[in-house]
Amino acid sequence: MRPNPTSDSDTMSILLSEYRPQPALVTKTTQVTRPRFPVIDAHNHLGDEFGGGWASRSVAKLLDRLDQAEVRAYVDLDGGWGEEILQQRLDNFKAAAPDRFRIFGGVNWAAWPQHGHHFGHWAARRLRQQAARGADGLKIWKPFGLHVRDHLNQLVAVDDPRLDALWAAAGELNLPVMIHVADPVAFFNPLDAANERWEELRAHPDWHFPSPPYPAFLAILEQLANLVARHANTIFIGAHVGCYAENLAWVGQLLDRCPNFYIDISARIAELGRQPYTARRFCLTYANRILFGTDAGPDLDTYQTYFRFLETNDEYFDYNPAGIPTQGRWQIYGLFLPDDVLQKIYYQNAARLLKVSNQGEN
């Protein structure tokens, strides 16, 4: 009997990087070029092309792009911690279109050795200075809990009480704290054949945080929960679905415990879209606490993919149409959210926290 040519070892052995499976499913495709309701993008950046130093003509170009996506307000998390960077963004963007931009400041962790035990109070004073200049919130970046060290070169825990003055100042100033710690879970798992984001970590080895030497993933998340619970008068926005998109039950429990906790969906439709039943229930249950965001810059293709995900019941489509999926080799499903929930996620929740006029909904 002649061997089947398709069983030849040369044919069957291919590199994973060359594997491009084409789904045989016949499913509908809904083109959503504009959202059903106007949008506030509560988690994004104005770096790269639209970064500081661009003239007013570039701001006009940016506004035109946002208009195409019905984005009525855009949160830039790149205000940094220095007066120069923050002022540059306030001058370039917020001054040009004050109703369209919200600029968040940050914390200069590198200054901890200089200020020692008094760092938390120093950071609180700096936040008050940023607010006086026009900052609309505080962004805490992912190195917090992983890399930030104190004056004794000890790793700083997310719930370190020495920072209580900073979080209290944010609450007194009524500035929301956008906080990103730890995630994704796969970045903390062994880099072996079982890691579902092996390709991504292979391409970015500095994104891998095995324990040891890094803290365990759940240890960092429990520190986040402690922090949010301890500062009930401060609004915290857990970036990327509360930093644990793989476990919506855990995020829901924290939302239940802490009325001051909110989340955004930025850069996590890959996770939400592969658990559509659970994600839809989650969105219906916590509709008042979820913010829209993409974390991908003012990119029309990304916006339209998010709109399709939230608004349609399309099945098994790419969350990242450009080649191999960047976060894992799977497809996603639309959530088909009702209008009242879409209005809250797209606009109303962020408008309330960021003091954006409700006129944008009309």
N, C-alpha and C positions, 0 to 999 in steps of 0.2 A: 504494500500500500504506500503511495507517495505521500510524503509529509506535507502538511498544510503550510503553505508559505508564510501565513500570518503568525505561525508559531516560531519562526526563526528568531534566534536569540538576538541577532543584530537589529531586527525590527522591533522587538519587544523592549530592548534596553535603551532608554532615552534619559537624558538629563531632566531633572525636575524643572530647570529653568527653560527648557524647550517644550514643556507640556502645556498645550493650549486646548483644553477640551471645549468643544462647542456644544452647548445644550441642544438636545433633540426635542425638547418640549416646545409645543406650539401654544404660546400664551399671548394675551393682549398687551399692547404697549400704549400707555397713555402719555401724551406729550403735555406737560404742564409748564408752560412758558412763564406764567405769572401766578402768584399765589392767590388763593380764593379771597384772602383778606390781606391788608397791608401788614408789614413785618417790621419788627425791631430786631436787628442782629445784635444780640447781647454778648456774644463772645467772638471777637475777631481781632484783626491786627491791621496796622497801616504801615508795616515795614515794606521792604523791597521797593517795588515800583512806586507805591504811594507813600513812601516814607517821608520823614522830615526833610525840609529844604526845598521841596517842590514849590513852584510858583502857583499863583491863583488859577492859572489855566489848567493845571493838573487837578486841582480841587474841583474845578468845573467838570473835568473829564470823569473824575470819581463820582460826582453827584449824578452825572448822566447815567453811569453804569448802575448806580443804586436805584435810580428811577426806573430803569428797565426791569429791575427785579422787585419793584414795589417796596424797597427797603426805606422806611421813613426815618429811621434813626440807626446809627452804627456805633458800636462800642469799640474803641481802640484800647487794647490792653497794654500798649507799648509805651506808656508815658514814663516808665522807668522810675528812678528815685532821685535823679539829679535835677535841680531846677532848670538847667539848660535844656535837657531833653524834653522835659514836661512842657516848658514854656514854648519850645519850638513847635510842639504838636498843638498846643492850645492856639498859638498864633496862626499856624498854617491851616488848621482844620476847623476848630471850634469857633474861632473868631470869624472865619469866612462864612460859616453856616451853623450858628449856635443851636438851632433846633434839630440839626441832623447828626451831630457828633457828641459822644460822651467819651471822655479821656480818663483812664485810670492811672494812678500812680503806683509806686512800688516801694520795696524795702531794700536798702543797701546792706545786705548781710555781711559784706566784706568789711564793714566798719565795726563789727562786733569786737575784735581784739582791741581796737582803739578805745572803746567805751566800756568794756568789761561788764561788771554787774549792772551798770546803769544803761545798758544798750536798749532795753525795752522802753524806758522813759525817753531816751534820745529818739528812738524810732517813732514814738508817739508824737513828739514835738515836730519831727520832720513831716509826719502825715498832716498835722495841723497846718504847716506851712504850704504843703501841696494843695490842701483844700482851699486855703486862702487865695491861691493862685488860680483856682478853678477846677481842680481835679474832682471827678465825679464818683470815684470809688478807689479801692485798693486791690491790686492784683498780687497774689502770692503764687510764685512759680514753683514748678516741680522739684527743684533742688531742696526745698524745705522738707526736712524729714529724711533726706538721702545724703546730702552733701554739706549742708550748713553747719558750721562749727563755731563754738564760742571762743572766748579769749583763752581758755585752757585747752583748746583743740579737741574738745569733746563734742560729739554729735548732738545737735539740738533736737529734742523731741518736738513733735507738732503741738503738743499740749503743755510745753514748758511754761511754768507759771511766771517766769521772768519776763514773758511777753504780754502779760495780762494788760499792762498799761496801753499797749498798741491796740489790742482788740477793743478795749473799753473806749479808747479815743475814736475809733471807727464808729462805734455805736453812738457816742455823744454827737459826732458830726453828721450822723445819719448817712454814712457812706457805706454801701454794700462792699463786702469782702469777697472777691472772686478767688477761690482757693483751689489749687490743683496739687494733689499729693498722690504719690504711689503708682497709679494705674499705668498700663493694663496688667492684669494678673499674670499673663503669659511672660511678661518681662521679668518676673520674679521666679519663674519656674526653671528647672534645669534646661540647658540648651541641648536637647537631644531629639531623637526622632518622634517623641510624643508631644513636643511643643508645637502648638498649632500656628505660631507666628515665627517659625524657624527661619523662613526666608527673610523676613523683615529684620530679625535680630542678627542674622548673618551679614546683612547689608549695613547694619548699624550696631556694631558690638557694644558701643558705649551706652546703648539703651538697656543693656542687660544688668539686672540688679540682684544677683543670687545672694541668698542668706546662708552663712556669712559670706562676705563681710557686711552686707547691708542688712538693715532690719527686715524682719518678715513682713510680707504684704499686709496681713491682717493686723499686725501690731501697729503699723502706721495708720490703718483705717480706724482702729479703736482709739488712737490718739486724736484723730480728727473728730470722732464722735464726742469724746470728752471735751474737746475745745469748744465745739458748737453748743453743747449742753451747758457748759460753765459760763458762757457769755450770751445769755438769753436776750439781752438788749441789743445785740449786734446781728445784723443780717449777714449770713454766709451763703454764698452761692457755690455749691459743689460742682466744679467744672466737670464736663464729660460724664454726665449722668451720675453726679455725686462721687466720682472717682471709682465707681464699682459697677459699671454697666453690665458686667457678666452676672451680677447677683442682684436683681431688682427687689427681691424680698428684703435684703439687707438695707438697701437704700430706702425702701418704703418704711422700714422700722425706724430709721433715723428721722425721716420726715414726720412720722407719727409722734415721736418723742419730742421733737424740737420744731415748734412753729416758726422759728427764726431761720430755718434751713430751706434753701431752694436749690434747684439744680438746673443745668442747661444740657442740651442734647448735642452740643458741638462735637464733631469728629467721632461720633459714636453711633451713627445710623447703621454701621456694619454690625455692631453688637445688637442693637435694638431690632434690626430688621431680620435677624435670623431666629428671633424668638417672638414672632408677631402676635401670638395670642396673649402671652404674658405682657409684652410691651403695650399692647392696646389697653388691656385692663389697667395697667399701671398709669397710662396717660389719662384714662377716664377717672381713676381714683384720685390722682394728684394733679388734676388739671389746673388748679390755682397756684401750683408751686413749680411749674416747669417753664423754662425760658428757651426761646429759639436762638440758635447760633450755629455757625459752620466751622469756624477756626481755619478757614481756607482762603482768606482774603476776599475781595469783592469779585468773585468768580461766578459768572452767569451759569455755567454748566453745573457747578456745585449747587448753587441755589435751586436750580430746576430739579436736580436729583432729590434734594431735600423736600421740595414741594410735592414731587411725585410720591415719595415715601410717606409723607404725612396725609396726603389727600386721597390717594387712590387705593384700590384693592388689587393692583398689579402684583403678579407673582414672579418670583425667581428672576430678579433682574440685578444688574451690576450696581453696587454702591460706588464703584470707581471705574467708570467706563474706559479709562486709559490703560489698556493692557492688563497684566496680571494684577488681581486685587491686592492692594498694598497692605492690608491688615490681616488677611487670611483668605484661603481659597474656598470661599462660599458666596452664595448669592443672598439677596434679601427680598422681603415681602412688604407690600404697603400696609399701612395701618388703617386707612379709610376712616379717619377721625371725624366725628360730627362737627357741625359748624361752631357750636358754642365752645367746644374744646379747642378747635383751631384758633378762634379769636383770642382765647386766653394765652395759648402757647405762642402764637405769632406776635401778639402785640400787648394785650392788656396787662399781663403779669409784669413784663419788663417796664412798661409805662409807669406802673405804680411804684416800682423800686427805684427807677432812674429819673422820675419826675419828667416824663415826656408827655406832651400834651395829647389828650385823647382826640384832638382834632385830626390826628393822623389816621384814625380809623375810618374817616368818612371818604 
